[in-house]
């Protein structure tokens, strides 16, 4: 494998923003490994087909990113096979929306475990390899909701706000090893997750966006790609907002 071919791992890579991130790195001739936890492999296979058409070297793995042991074993295998991980994109996330008064402890725990603990699991599992290589890029997908909150999403907002604090703390720990750690906070983006929102909620969001339109997954992917590029080597601990002006 050429030394220049970067090894990129994307969690939640079978659809939405994760898929767009995989496709963007494929244009850079990277070796892409994405993980998912879909009930079936339909979306993962669709993503692999798209990557194959681009001539990319890619593989998909089903992985419970909330399991510390499973994540450790996964990254051991990746490093064993490819020698290193150059870029980690922590994108996996779920929603279990309801007002706090109706929210169960299970709904709270499930969202925090998948959205926030997974970032801890994957970052901790990959950082030793990056430290050994004295370089790496970690990009965590947060959310606008982590900054401003949203009614009915206390669990989701807490998980995404937690990612921001985690990003800044780990960025300070790893900066001397030439490992940058940044976050991207998408706003209202056209994904399966936002498709589930009621029509009135969508209209309310759109009315607040200065650019007057919903964002695209590929627009988020461009920000992720840039943070992993040579153009962003002196940027760490930052949050890049991709929201059409909804939050400034």
Secondary structure, 3 states (H helix, E strand, C coil): CCCCCCEEEEECCCCHHHHHHHHHHHCCCCEEEEEECCCCCHHHHHHHHHHHHCCCEEEEEECCCCCHHHHHHHHHHHHHHHCCCCEEEECCCCCCCCCCCCCCHHHHHHHHHHHHHHHHHHHHHHHHHHHHHCCEEEEEECCCHHHHCCCCCHHHHHHHHHHHHHHHHHHHHHHHHCEEEEEEEECCECCHHHHCCCHHHHHHHHHHCCCCCCECHHHHHHHHHHHCCHHHCCCCCCEEEECCCCCC
